[in-house]
Amino acid sequence: MQRQGINIYRNTNGVEKIELDADGLKKVTLNNGEVIEGVECVLMAIGRSPNVEPLNLPASGVDQNKKGYIVTDEYSKTSAD
């Protein structure tokens, strides 16, 4: 995603608030005090462990890394045909 110009903010301790500015863009205030202005879209995700064991992904040809996460390419495609 970063290669496509998307900014990723990690370890922010969450979002305090999101405000709409006069241009229709968002102003995001993070819990760590950082303020990000001129934002078109906000996508938030929390760290979770994958729960894919019951899916039997190897039988479908889907590769996983050592931690169990599904391996994808830069377009989020998996190894399955």
Distance bins in CASP14 RR format, pairs under 12 A and 6 or more apart:
PFRMAT RR
TARGET T0000
AUTHOR 0000-0000-0000
RMODE 2
METHOD distances of the structure
MODEL  1
1 7 0 0 0 0 1 0 0 0 0 0 0
1 8 1 0 0 1 0 0 0 0 0 0 0
1 41 0 0 0 0 0 1 0 0 0 0 0
1 43 0 0 0 0 1 0 0 0 0 0 0
1 45 0 0 0 0 0 1 0 0 0 0 0
1 72 0 0 0 0 0 1 0 0 0 0 0
1 73 0 0 0 0 0 1 0 0 0 0 0
1 74 0 0 0 0 1 0 0 0 0 0 0
1 75 0 0 0 0 0 1 0 0 0 0 0
1 76 0 0 0 0 1 0 0 0 0 0 0
2 8 1 0 0 1 0 0 0 0 0 0 0
2 9 0 0 0 0 0 1 0 0 0 0 0
2 10 0 0 0 0 0 1 0 0 0 0 0
2 74 0 0 0 0 1 0 0 0 0 0 0
3 73 0 0 0 0 0 1 0 0 0 0 0
3 74 1 0 0 1 0 0 0 0 0 0 0
3 75 0 0 0 0 0 1 0 0 0 0 0
4 74 1 0 0 1 0 0 0 0 0 0 0
4 75 0 0 0 0 1 0 0 0 0 0 0
4 76 0 0 0 0 0 1 0 0 0 0 0
5 40 0 0 0 0 0 1 0 0 0 0 0
5 74 0 0 0 0 0 1 0 0 0 0 0
6 39 0 0 0 0 0 1 0 0 0 0 0
6 40 0 0 0 0 0 1 0 0 0 0 0
6 41 0 0 0 0 1 0 0 0 0 0 0
6 42 0 0 0 0 0 1 0 0 0 0 0
6 43 0 0 0 0 1 0 0 0 0 0 0
6 74 0 0 0 0 0 1 0 0 0 0 0
7 28 0 0 0 0 0 1 0 0 0 0 0
7 34 0 0 0 0 0 1 0 0 0 0 0
7 36 1 0 0 1 0 0 0 0 0 0 0
7 37 0 0 0 0 0 1 0 0 0 0 0
7 38 0 0 0 0 0 1 0 0 0 0 0
7 39 0 0 0 0 1 0 0 0 0 0 0
7 40 0 0 0 0 0 1 0 0 0 0 0
7 41 0 0 0 0 0 1 0 0 0 0 0
7 42 0 0 0 0 0 1 0 0 0 0 0
7 43 0 0 0 0 0 1 0 0 0 0 0
8 36 0 0 0 0 0 1 0 0 0 0 0
8 42 0 0 0 0 0 1 0 0 0 0 0
8 43 0 0 0 0 1 0 0 0 0 0 0
8 44 0 0 0 0 0 1 0 0 0 0 0
8 45 0 0 0 0 1 0 0 0 0 0 0
9 15 0 0 0 0 1 0 0 0 0 0 0
9 28 0 0 0 0 1 0 0 0 0 0 0
9 29 0 0 0 0 0 1 0 0 0 0 0
9 30 1 0 0 1 0 0 0 0 0 0 0
9 31 0 0 0 0 0 1 0 0 0 0 0
9 32 0 0 0 0 1 0 0 0 0 0 0
9 33 0 0 0 0 0 1 0 0 0 0 0
9 34 1 0 0 1 0 0 0 0 0 0 0
9 35 0 0 0 0 0 1 0 0 0 0 0
9 36 1 0 0 1 0 0 0 0 0 0 0
9 39 0 0 0 0 0 1 0 0 0 0 0
9 42 0 0 0 0 1 0 0 0 0 0 0
9 43 0 0 0 0 0 1 0 0 0 0 0
9 44 0 0 0 0 1 0 0 0 0 0 0
9 45 0 0 0 0 0 1 0 0 0 0 0
10 30 0 0 0 0 0 1 0 0 0 0 0
10 32 0 0 0 0 0 1 0 0 0 0 0
10 34 0 0 0 0 0 1 0 0 0 0 0
10 44 0 0 0 0 0 1 0 0 0 0 0
10 45 0 0 0 0 0 1 0 0 0 0 0
10 46 0 0 0 0 0 1 0 0 0 0 0
10 47 0 0 0 0 0 1 0 0 0 0 0
11 30 0 0 0 0 1 0 0 0 0 0 0
11 31 0 0 0 0 0 1 0 0 0 0 0
11 32 1 0 0 1 0 0 0 0 0 0 0
11 34 0 0 0 0 0 1 0 0 0 0 0
11 47 0 0 0 0 0 1 0 0 0 0 0
12 28 0 0 0 0 1 0 0 0 0 0 0
12 29 0 0 0 0 0 1 0 0 0 0 0
12 30 1 0 1 0 0 0 0 0 0 0 0
12 31 1 0 0 1 0 0 0 0 0 0 0
12 32 1 0 1 0 0 0 0 0 0 0 0
12 33 0 0 0 0 1 0 0 0 0 0 0
12 34 1 0 0 1 0 0 0 0 0 0 0
12 35 0 0 0 0 0 1 0 0 0 0 0
12 36 0 0 0 0 1 0 0 0 0 0 0
12 42 0 0 0 0 0 1 0 0 0 0 0
12 44 0 0 0 0 1 0 0 0 0 0 0
12 45 0 0 0 0 0 1 0 0 0 0 0
12 46 0 0 0 0 0 1 0 0 0 0 0
13 29 0 0 0 0 0 1 0 0 0 0 0
13 30 1 0 0 1 0 0 0 0 0 0 0
13 31 1 0 1 0 0 0 0 0 0 0 0
13 32 1 0 1 0 0 0 0 0 0 0 0
13 33 0 0 0 0 1 0 0 0 0 0 0
13 34 0 0 0 0 1 0 0 0 0 0 0
13 46 0 0 0 0 0 1 0 0 0 0 0
14 28 0 0 0 0 1 0 0 0 0 0 0
14 29 0 0 0 0 1 0 0 0 0 0 0
14 30 1 0 0 1 0 0 0 0 0 0 0
14 31 1 0 1 0 0 0 0 0 0 0 0
14 32 1 0 0 1 0 0 0 0 0 0 0
14 33 0 0 0 0 0 1 0 0 0 0 0
14 34 0 0 0 0 0 1 0 0 0 0 0
14 42 0 0 0 0 0 1 0 0 0 0 0
14 44 1 0 0 1 0 0 0 0 0 0 0
14 45 0 0 0 0 0 1 0 0 0 0 0
14 46 0 0 0 0 1 0 0 0 0 0 0
14 47 0 0 0 0 0 1 0 0 0 0 0
15 26 0 0 0 0 0 1 0 0 0 0 0
15 27 0 0 0 0 0 1 0 0 0 0 0
15 28 1 0 0 1 0 0 0 0 0 0 0
15 29 1 0 0 1 0 0 0 0 0 0 0
15 30 1 0 1 0 0 0 0 0 0 0 0
15 31 1 0 0 1 0 0 0 0 0 0 0
15 32 0 0 0 0 0 1 0 0 0 0 0
15 33 0 0 0 0 0 1 0 0 0 0 0
15 34 0 0 0 0 0 1 0 0 0 0 0
15 35 0 0 0 0 0 1 0 0 0 0 0
15 36 0 0 0 0 1 0 0 0 0 0 0
15 39 0 0 0 0 0 1 0 0 0 0 0
15 42 1 0 0 1 0 0 0 0 0 0 0
15 43 0 0 0 0 0 1 0 0 0 0 0
15 44 1 0 0 1 0 0 0 0 0 0 0
15 45 0 0 0 0 0 1 0 0 0 0 0
15 46 0 0 0 0 0 1 0 0 0 0 0
16 27 0 0 0 0 0 1 0 0 0 0 0
16 28 0 0 0 0 1 0 0 0 0 0 0
16 29 1 0 1 0 0 0 0 0 0 0 0
16 30 1 0 0 1 0 0 0 0 0 0 0
16 31 1 0 1 0 0 0 0 0 0 0 0
16 32 0 0 0 0 1 0 0 0 0 0 0
16 33 1 0 0 1 0 0 0 0 0 0 0
16 34 0 0 0 0 1 0 0 0 0 0 0
16 35 0 0 0 0 1 0 0 0 0 0 0
16 36 0 0 0 0 0 1 0 0 0 0 0
17 26 0 0 0 0 0 1 0 0 0 0 0
17 27 0 0 0 0 1 0 0 0 0 0 0
17 28 1 0 0 1 0 0 0 0 0 0 0
17 29 1 0 1 0 0 0 0 0 0 0 0
17 30 0 0 0 0 1 0 0 0 0 0 0
17 31 0 0 0 0 1 0 0 0 0 0 0
17 33 0 0 0 0 0 1 0 0 0 0 0
17 35 0 0 0 0 1 0 0 0 0 0 0
17 36 0 0 0 0 0 1 0 0 0 0 0
17 42 0 0 0 0 0 1 0 0 0 0 0
18 24 0 0 0 0 0 1 0 0 0 0 0
18 25 0 0 0 0 0 1 0 0 0 0 0
18 26 1 0 1 0 0 0 0 0 0 0 0
18 27 1 0 0 1 0 0 0 0 0 0 0
18 28 1 0 1 0 0 0 0 0 0 0 0
18 29 1 0 0 1 0 0 0 0 0 0 0
18 30 0 0 0 0 0 1 0 0 0 0 0
18 35 0 0 0 0 0 1 0 0 0 0 0
18 36 0 0 0 0 1 0 0 0 0 0 0
18 37 0 0 0 0 0 1 0 0 0 0 0
18 38 0 0 0 0 0 1 0 0 0 0 0
18 39 0 0 0 0 1 0 0 0 0 0 0
18 41 0 0 0 0 0 1 0 0 0 0 0
18 42 1 0 0 1 0 0 0 0 0 0 0
18 43 0 0 0 0 0 1 0 0 0 0 0
18 44 0 0 0 0 1 0 0 0 0 0 0
19 25 0 0 0 0 1 0 0 0 0 0 0
19 26 1 0 0 1 0 0 0 0 0 0 0
19 27 1 0 1 0 0 0 0 0 0 0 0
19 28 0 0 0 0 1 0 0 0 0 0 0
19 29 1 0 0 1 0 0 0 0 0 0 0
19 35 0 0 0 0 1 0 0 0 0 0 0
19 36 0 0 0 0 0 1 0 0 0 0 0
19 37 0 0 0 0 1 0 0 0 0 0 0
19 38 0 0 0 0 0 1 0 0 0 0 0
19 39 0 0 0 0 0 1 0 0 0 0 0
19 42 0 0 0 0 0 1 0 0 0 0 0
20 26 1 0 0 1 0 0 0 0 0 0 0
20 27 1 0 0 1 0 0 0 0 0 0 0
20 28 0 0 0 0 0 1 0 0 0 0 0
20 37 0 0 0 0 0 1 0 0 0 0 0
20 38 0 0 0 0 0 1 0 0 0 0 0
20 39 0 0 0 0 0 1 0 0 0 0 0
20 40 0 0 0 0 0 1 0 0 0 0 0
20 42 0 0 0 0 0 1 0 0 0 0 0
21 27 1 0 1 0 0 0 0 0 0 0 0
21 28 0 0 0 0 0 1 0 0 0 0 0
21 35 0 0 0 0 0 1 0 0 0 0 0
21 36 0 0 0 0 0 1 0 0 0 0 0
21 37 1 0 0 1 0 0 0 0 0 0 0
21 38 1 0 0 1 0 0 0 0 0 0 0
21 39 0 0 0 0 1 0 0 0 0 0 0
21 40 0 0 0 0 0 1 0 0 0 0 0
22 37 0 0 0 0 0 1 0 0 0 0 0
22 38 0 0 0 0 0 1 0 0 0 0 0
23 37 0 0 0 0 1 0 0 0 0 0 0
23 38 1 0 0 1 0 0 0 0 0 0 0
23 39 0 0 0 0 0 1 0 0 0 0 0
23 40 0 0 0 0 0 1 0 0 0 0 0
24 37 0 0 0 0 0 1 0 0 0 0 0
24 38 0 0 0 0 1 0 0 0 0 0 0
24 39 0 0 0 0 1 0 0 0 0 0 0
24 40 0 0 0 0 1 0 0 0 0 0 0
24 41 0 0 0 0 0 1 0 0 0 0 0
25 36 0 0 0 0 0 1 0 0 0 0 0
25 37 1 0 0 1 0 0 0 0 0 0 0
25 38 1 1 0 0 0 0 0 0 0 0 0
25 39 1 0 1 0 0 0 0 0 0 0 0
25 40 1 0 0 1 0 0 0 0 0 0 0
25 41 0 0 0 0 1 0 0 0 0 0 0
25 42 0 0 0 0 0 1 0 0 0 0 0
26 35 0 0 0 0 0 1 0 0 0 0 0
26 36 0 0 0 0 1 0 0 0 0 0 0
26 37 0 0 0 0 1 0 0 0 0 0 0
26 38 1 0 0 1 0 0 0 0 0 0 0
26 39 1 0 1 0 0 0 0 0 0 0 0
26 40 1 0 0 1 0 0 0 0 0 0 0
26 41 1 0 0 1 0 0 0 0 0 0 0
26 42 1 0 0 1 0 0 0 0 0 0 0
26 43 0 0 0 0 0 1 0 0 0 0 0
27 34 0 0 0 0 0 1 0 0 0 0 0
27 35 1 0 0 1 0 0 0 0 0 0 0
27 36 1 0 0 1 0 0 0 0 0 0 0
27 37 1 0 1 0 0 0 0 0 0 0 0
27 38 1 0 0 1 0 0 0 0 0 0 0
27 39 1 0 0 1 0 0 0 0 0 0 0
27 40 0 0 0 0 0 1 0 0 0 0 0
27 42 0 0 0 0 0 1 0 0 0 0 0
28 34 0 0 0 0 1 0 0 0 0 0 0
28 35 1 0 0 1 0 0 0 0 0 0 0
28 36 1 0 1 0 0 0 0 0 0 0 0
28 37 1 0 0 1 0 0 0 0 0 0 0
28 38 0 0 0 0 1 0 0 0 0 0 0
28 39 1 0 1 0 0 0 0 0 0 0 0
28 40 0 0 0 0 0 1 0 0 0 0 0
28 41 0 0 0 0 0 1 0 0 0 0 0
28 42 1 0 0 1 0 0 0 0 0 0 0
28 43 0 0 0 0 0 1 0 0 0 0 0
28 44 0 0 0 0 1 0 0 0 0 0 0
29 35 1 0 1 0 0 0 0 0 0 0 0
29 36 0 0 0 0 1 0 0 0 0 0 0
29 37 0 0 0 0 1 0 0 0 0 0 0
29 39 0 0 0 0 0 1 0 0 0 0 0
29 42 0 0 0 0 0 1 0 0 0 0 0
30 36 1 0 0 1 0 0 0 0 0 0 0
30 37 0 0 0 0 0 1 0 0 0 0 0
30 39 0 0 0 0 0 1 0 0 0 0 0
30 42 0 0 0 0 0 1 0 0 0 0 0
30 44 0 0 0 0 0 1 0 0 0 0 0
31 44 0 0 0 0 0 1 0 0 0 0 0
36 42 0 0 0 0 1 0 0 0 0 0 0
47 67 0 0 0 0 0 1 0 0 0 0 0
47 69 0 0 0 0 0 1 0 0 0 0 0
48 67 0 0 0 0 0 1 0 0 0 0 0
48 68 0 0 0 0 0 1 0 0 0 0 0
48 69 0 0 0 0 0 1 0 0 0 0 0
49 67 1 0 0 1 0 0 0 0 0 0 0
49 68 0 0 0 0 1 0 0 0 0 0 0
49 69 0 0 0 0 1 0 0 0 0 0 0
50 57 0 0 0 0 1 0 0 0 0 0 0
50 62 0 0 0 0 0 1 0 0 0 0 0
50 64 1 0 0 1 0 0 0 0 0 0 0
50 65 0 0 0 0 1 0 0 0 0 0 0
50 66 0 0 0 0 0 1 0 0 0 0 0
50 67 1 0 0 1 0 0 0 0 0 0 0
50 68 1 0 1 0 0 0 0 0 0 0 0
50 69 1 0 1 0 0 0 0 0 0 0 0
50 70 1 0 0 1 0 0 0 0 0 0 0
50 71 0 0 0 0 0 1 0 0 0 0 0
51 57 0 0 0 0 0 1 0 0 0 0 0
51 68 0 0 0 0 1 0 0 0 0 0 0
51 69 0 0 0 0 0 1 0 0 0 0 0
51 70 0 0 0 0 0 1 0 0 0 0 0
52 58 0 0 0 0 0 1 0 0 0 0 0
52 59 0 0 0 0 0 1 0 0 0 0 0
52 60 0 0 0 0 0 1 0 0 0 0 0
52 62 0 0 0 0 1 0 0 0 0 0 0
52 63 0 0 0 0 0 1 0 0 0 0 0
52 64 1 0 0 1 0 0 0 0 0 0 0
52 65 0 0 0 0 0 1 0 0 0 0 0
52 67 0 0 0 0 0 1 0 0 0 0 0
52 68 1 0 0 1 0 0 0 0 0 0 0
52 69 0 0 0 0 1 0 0 0 0 0 0
52 70 1 0 0 1 0 0 0 0 0 0 0
52 71 0 0 0 0 0 1 0 0 0 0 0
52 78 0 0 0 0 0 1 0 0 0 0 0
53 64 0 0 0 0 1 0 0 0 0 0 0
53 68 0 0 0 0 1 0 0 0 0 0 0
55 61 0 0 0 0 0 1 0 0 0 0 0
55 62 0 0 0 0 1 0 0 0 0 0 0
55 64 0 0 0 0 0 1 0 0 0 0 0
55 68 0 0 0 0 0 1 0 0 0 0 0
55 70 0 0 0 0 1 0 0 0 0 0 0
55 78 0 0 0 0 0 1 0 0 0 0 0
55 80 0 0 0 0 0 1 0 0 0 0 0
56 62 0 0 0 0 1 0 0 0 0 0 0
56 64 0 0 0 0 0 1 0 0 0 0 0
57 63 1 0 0 1 0 0 0 0 0 0 0
57 64 1 0 1 0 0 0 0 0 0 0 0
57 65 0 0 0 0 0 1 0 0 0 0 0
57 68 0 0 0 0 1 0 0 0 0 0 0
57 69 0 0 0 0 0 1 0 0 0 0 0
57 70 1 0 0 1 0 0 0 0 0 0 0
57 71 0 0 0 0 1 0 0 0 0 0 0
57 78 0 0 0 0 1 0 0 0 0 0 0
57 79 0 0 0 0 1 0 0 0 0 0 0
57 80 0 0 0 0 1 0 0 0 0 0 0
58 64 1 0 0 1 0 0 0 0 0 0 0
58 68 0 0 0 0 0 1 0 0 0 0 0
58 70 0 0 0 0 0 1 0 0 0 0 0
58 71 0 0 0 0 0 1 0 0 0 0 0
58 78 0 0 0 0 0 1 0 0 0 0 0
58 79 0 0 0 0 0 1 0 0 0 0 0
58 80 0 0 0 0 0 1 0 0 0 0 0
59 80 0 0 0 0 0 1 0 0 0 0 0
60 70 0 0 0 0 0 1 0 0 0 0 0
60 78 0 0 0 0 1 0 0 0 0 0 0
60 79 0 0 0 0 1 0 0 0 0 0 0
60 80 1 0 1 0 0 0 0 0 0 0 0
60 81 0 0 0 0 1 0 0 0 0 0 0
61 70 0 0 0 0 0 1 0 0 0 0 0
61 71 0 0 0 0 0 1 0 0 0 0 0
61 78 0 0 0 0 1 0 0 0 0 0 0
61 79 1 0 0 1 0 0 0 0 0 0 0
61 80 1 0 1 0 0 0 0 0 0 0 0
61 81 1 0 0 1 0 0 0 0 0 0 0
62 68 0 0 0 0 0 1 0 0 0 0 0
62 69 0 0 0 0 0 1 0 0 0 0 0
62 70 1 0 1 0 0 0 0 0 0 0 0
62 71 1 0 0 1 0 0 0 0 0 0 0
62 72 0 0 0 0 1 0 0 0 0 0 0
62 77 0 0 0 0 0 1 0 0 0 0 0
62 78 1 0 1 0 0 0 0 0 0 0 0
62 79 1 0 1 0 0 0 0 0 0 0 0
62 80 1 0 1 0 0 0 0 0 0 0 0
62 81 0 0 0 0 0 1 0 0 0 0 0
63 69 0 0 0 0 1 0 0 0 0 0 0
63 70 1 0 0 1 0 0 0 0 0 0 0
63 71 1 0 1 0 0 0 0 0 0 0 0
63 72 0 0 0 0 1 0 0 0 0 0 0
63 73 0 0 0 0 0 1 0 0 0 0 0
63 77 0 0 0 0 0 1 0 0 0 0 0
63 78 1 0 0 1 0 0 0 0 0 0 0
63 79 1 0 1 0 0 0 0 0 0 0 0
63 80 0 0 0 0 1 0 0 0 0 0 0
64 70 1 0 1 0 0 0 0 0 0 0 0
64 71 1 0 0 1 0 0 0 0 0 0 0
64 72 0 0 0 0 0 1 0 0 0 0 0
64 78 0 0 0 0 1 0 0 0 0 0 0
64 79 0 0 0 0 1 0 0 0 0 0 0
64 80 0 0 0 0 0 1 0 0 0 0 0
65 71 1 0 1 0 0 0 0 0 0 0 0
65 72 0 0 0 0 0 1 0 0 0 0 0
65 78 0 0 0 0 0 1 0 0 0 0 0
65 79 0 0 0 0 0 1 0 0 0 0 0
69 78 0 0 0 0 0 1 0 0 0 0 0
70 76 0 0 0 0 1 0 0 0 0 0 0
70 77 0 0 0 0 0 1 0 0 0 0 0
70 78 1 0 1 0 0 0 0 0 0 0 0
70 79 0 0 0 0 1 0 0 0 0 0 0
70 80 0 0 0 0 1 0 0 0 0 0 0
71 77 0 0 0 0 1 0 0 0 0 0 0
71 78 1 0 0 1 0 0 0 0 0 0 0
71 79 1 0 0 1 0 0 0 0 0 0 0
71 80 0 0 0 0 0 1 0 0 0 0 0
72 78 1 0 1 0 0 0 0 0 0 0 0
72 79 0 0 0 0 1 0 0 0 0 0 0
72 80 0 0 0 0 0 1 0 0 0 0 0
73 79 0 0 0 0 1 0 0 0 0 0 0
73 80 0 0 0 0 0 1 0 0 0 0 0
END
